[in-house]
Amino acid sequence: MTSAVLPVLLLPLLLVLAACAPPGGLSAPAGGVYAPGPSGAPDVDGLIVGHRLMAAGEAELALAAYGRAAAARGLDVDTLSAMGSANLRLGRLGQAERLLRRAVARDAGFAPAWNNLGVVLMETGRPAEAAESFRRAFGLVDGGDDMVRDNLRRALAKRDDAFYAEPRETGEFQLVRRGASEFAVLTAL
């Protein structure tokens, strides 16, 4: 067939197929490709979707879902904490810290936000502040969460190591001569 005859033969076929389609095409509410759920059905909670995506290792997609949840329900402690956790997983520590601090400011009794804030603080080299954050989370869960307890233990050990490090371990000491036969060892704290 020539290229001029093919469009002439396809046109009637397309017209017959279009006549068989329901009014409104694929976007009709009765069952198109992107048909909405049943009328009156509740929307899927963006927090649930985000939590499932985080569990699947999809932090970027989870952050988008948490953003949709925040748009739907507002920036409450759950959405702030979830968005902070996703940013933490993505390595965006500054954003994570800001969001988690806002979450604990909204609800100081929300243990997951305190725990995740402690993780951010440990990652940014602030073990003393992290230990306080973990201590609050530990108190809120009444010591019943092994992960929080382990995080607190690590933060306290790291904080105490920084305070009580031996000079020979850090290598930061200096021998200073005082007078003819006196010497003093100076260390930096």
N, C-alpha and C positions, 0 to 999 in steps of 0.2 A: 504494500500500500504506500501511497505517497504521503508525504507529511501534510498535505492540504486536505486529504480525505479523512485522516484520523480524527481531527477535532470535530468534524461534521458527524462522525459516527458516535463519538463519546458524549456529545451534548445531549442527545435524547436519553441515553443511559443515565446520566447524572440527573436529568429532570425527573425520571421515573423514581430513582432512589430518594431524591429530595421530597417527592410527593408521599413516599412511604414513611418518612420521619415524622415523629409527633410535633405538634406546633411548639415553637420555642427552641427547637434544636437540642443540642447536647446540654445547654445550660438550663433546660427545663427542670423544675424542682422534683419532678416525678422519678428521676433516675438517670440523670446525665452522668458524665464521667466524674465531675466534681460535685456531685449531689450532696446537699447538706444532710445531716442526720434527721431523724424524725422530728416533727414539729414539737417544740416544748422540751426537747431533750437538753440536759445541761451541757455546757461546753466542757471540754477536757481541761482540767486544771494544769496550768503551765508549770506549777511546782512539781507535780507528779511526773510530768513528761521530763522536766529537767533532771529530777532525781534519777529517773531511769536511764537517761542519757549519761549522767555522771557515772553511774554504775557500769555502763557499757564502755566507759573511757572516752566519751565524746564531749569533752568539756566545752568546746567552742559552741556546739549545738545546744548544749545545756544552758550556756549563758544566754543564748538567744531565747530559749524557752522561759528562762527566769525573767528576762526582760519583758516578754509578753505577759507573764504573770504579774509583774509589777505594774504594767499598764492597766491590767484588768482590776487588780485589787489594791493597788497603791504600794508605796514603799514601807511595808511593815517589817517587823523583825525577821520573819521567815524569808521574805524576798531579799532583803539586804544581806542576810547571812548566806543564803544560797548563792547570790551573785558574788559575794566575797569568796566563797569556797571555790567557785568555778574559776575566778581570777587567780586564786592561789594555785590551783591545779595547772593553770596555763603559765604560771611563773610570773604573773603580773603582780608583784608583791606590793607595790605602792597602792595600786587600785584596791587590792584585796584588803590591805590594812585600813584604808579609808572607809570602805563599805562595812567591814567588821566592827570598826569603832562606832560607826553610826548605829549598827545593830545593837550593840551592848548599851549604847546610850538610850535607845528606845526601850529596851527591856534588859535590865541588868540580871535577870534571872534565867537567861537563855544560855544554857551550858554549851551547846555546840558552837555558838558564836565566840564564847570565851576560849574554848579549846582551839578553834581555828585561828583566832587572833594570836594565841600563844605560839602556834606553828609559824605564823608569819614573823613574829618577833624573834623566834629562834633562827629562822632562815636569814634574817637581817642582822644577826649578831648581837642581839639584846637579850641574853639569857636571864638576867635578873627580872626584867619586865615580863618576859615570857613565863618565868616561874610564878609570878603573881597572877598572871592570866590563867595559867593551868590550875593554880590553887583555888581560884574562884570557881572554875569549872568543876574541879574535884569536889568542892563543898556543895555545889548545886546538885550533883548526882549522888551525894552521900557516899562517895567512895565506891560506888557500884559499877563503875566503868573502868575496865582494865586498861583501855587505850589512854584514857585521861590520866590514870595513875602512872602509867609508864612514861607519858609525856612529862608529867610533873617531876618524876624521878630523874629523867634525863636533864631537864632544865636546871634542877637544883644541883646536880652533879657538875654540870658545865659552869654554873654560876659560882659554885664553891671552888672549882678548879681555878677559876680566874682570880679569886680572892686569895687563895692559899697556895699558889704555885711556888715551888721552891726556886730560889734564884738560879741554881745550877740547871734546873729544867728549862727555864726561860732563856738563860744565857745573858741576862741583862744585869751584870754586876761589874763593879769597877773597883780596883784596888787603888787607894789613895794614900800617899805618904804624908804623915803628920809628924813633923820633927825629924830627928836623926834616926830613930829606930822604931817609930810607931807607924803602924799602917792601919787603915780602916777600910772595911769592905762596904761599899755603898750599893744599894739595890734600888731599882725603880719599881714602885708599886703600881 
